[in-house]
Amino acid sequence: CSKSSWLTQTRHWLATLLESARAQARTNGSLVIWRPMPQGFRFEGLPQGVKMPGQWLQTAVTVQPATPVVLGPEPLIPRQTITLSLPDGNSPPLQLVTDGLRPFKVQSLQGSRP
């Protein structure tokens, strides 16, 4: 699988993880944060029995901005844009976006930027 298609798969996988954590936050009324880390990422605030991955599927991924993303507990979260890219720079960056109400979705960088 090419690096570009791998990054596309990673983007969809991460969107699913973010929405799952967001649902947990709302269900449990707890503050859940997704925090990018140098070697992966971490979900903070999930209930003890909920296990989420903390590493990328294969290769390290660069996240911009490298700041925490609040996923709840409120139904309306701040507008978020997460840009994923591979460190080698050979694949175009890909984005995940939410307007704060709707689920995270995949967006092309050729589209309008928030």
C-alpha positions in Angstrom: 0.0 0.0 0.0 1.4 3.4 -0.9 2.2 6.0 1.8 -0.5 8.3 0.5 -3.2 5.6 0.8 -1.8 4.6 4.2 -2.2 8.1 5.4 -5.7 8.2 4.1 -6.5 5.0 6.0 -4.9 6.5 9.1 -7.0 9.6 8.8 -10.3 7.6 8.7 -9.0 5.4 11.6 -8.3 8.5 13.7 -11.7 10.0 12.9 -13.3 6.9 14.2 -11.2 6.9 17.4 -12.0 10.6 18.0 -15.7 10.1 17.5 -15.6 7.0 19.8 -13.9 9.0 22.5 -16.3 11.9 22.0 -19.2 9.5 22.5 -17.6 8.2 25.7 -17.2 11.7 27.0 -20.8 12.5 26.4 -22.1 9.2 27.8 -20.0 9.5 31.0 -20.2 13.3 31.3 -16.5 13.5 31.5 -13.9 15.8 30.0 -11.9 13.7 27.4 -8.9 15.1 25.6 -6.9 13.7 22.6 -3.3 14.8 23.0 -0.7 14.3 20.2 2.6 13.0 21.5 6.1 12.8 19.9 5.7 9.1 19.3 1.9 8.8 19.0 -1.0 10.2 20.9 -3.0 9.8 24.2 -6.6 9.9 25.2 -7.1 11.5 28.6 -10.2 11.3 30.8 -11.7 8.0 29.4 -13.3 5.6 31.9 -10.9 3.0 33.3 -12.3 0.1 31.3 -12.1 1.9 28.0 -8.8 1.2 26.1 -7.8 3.2 23.1 -4.7 2.9 20.9 -1.8 5.3 21.6 0.3 4.7 18.5 -0.1 5.2 14.8 -0.9 2.2 12.6 2.6 1.9 11.1 4.8 5.0 10.6 5.1 8.1 12.8 2.6 10.8 11.7 3.1 14.5 12.1 0.1 16.4 13.6 -0.5 20.1 13.2 -1.3 21.8 15.4 0.3 19.7 18.0 -2.2 20.8 20.6 -4.8 18.9 22.7 -8.3 18.4 21.2 -11.2 18.6 23.7 -13.8 16.0 22.8 -16.5 16.6 25.4 -18.5 16.2 27.5 -20.6 18.9 25.9 -22.4 18.1 22.7 -20.9 21.2 21.1 -17.1 21.3 21.1 -14.8 23.9 19.7 -14.3 23.9 15.9 -11.3 21.6 15.2 -8.9 21.1 12.3 -6.2 18.4 12.6 -3.7 18.1 9.8 -1.8 14.8 9.4 1.3 14.3 7.3 4.2 11.9 7.0 7.6 13.2 8.1 9.2 12.4 4.7 7.1 15.1 3.0 6.5 12.9 0.0 2.7 12.5 0.6 0.3 15.5 0.6 -1.0 16.3 4.1 -4.6 15.3 5.0 -7.1 16.9 7.3 -9.8 15.9 9.8 -12.3 18.7 10.6 -15.4 19.2 12.8 -17.5 22.3 13.1 -18.0 21.4 16.7 -21.4 19.8 16.3 -21.0 17.3 13.5 -18.6 14.3 13.6 -15.0 14.6 12.5 -14.8 14.3 8.7 -12.1 14.0 6.1 -11.5 17.2 4.2 -9.2 17.8 1.2 -6.6 20.5 1.7 -7.6 21.9 -1.7 -10.9 23.0 -0.2 -11.4 26.2 1.8 -9.4 26.3 5.0 -11.1 27.4 8.3 
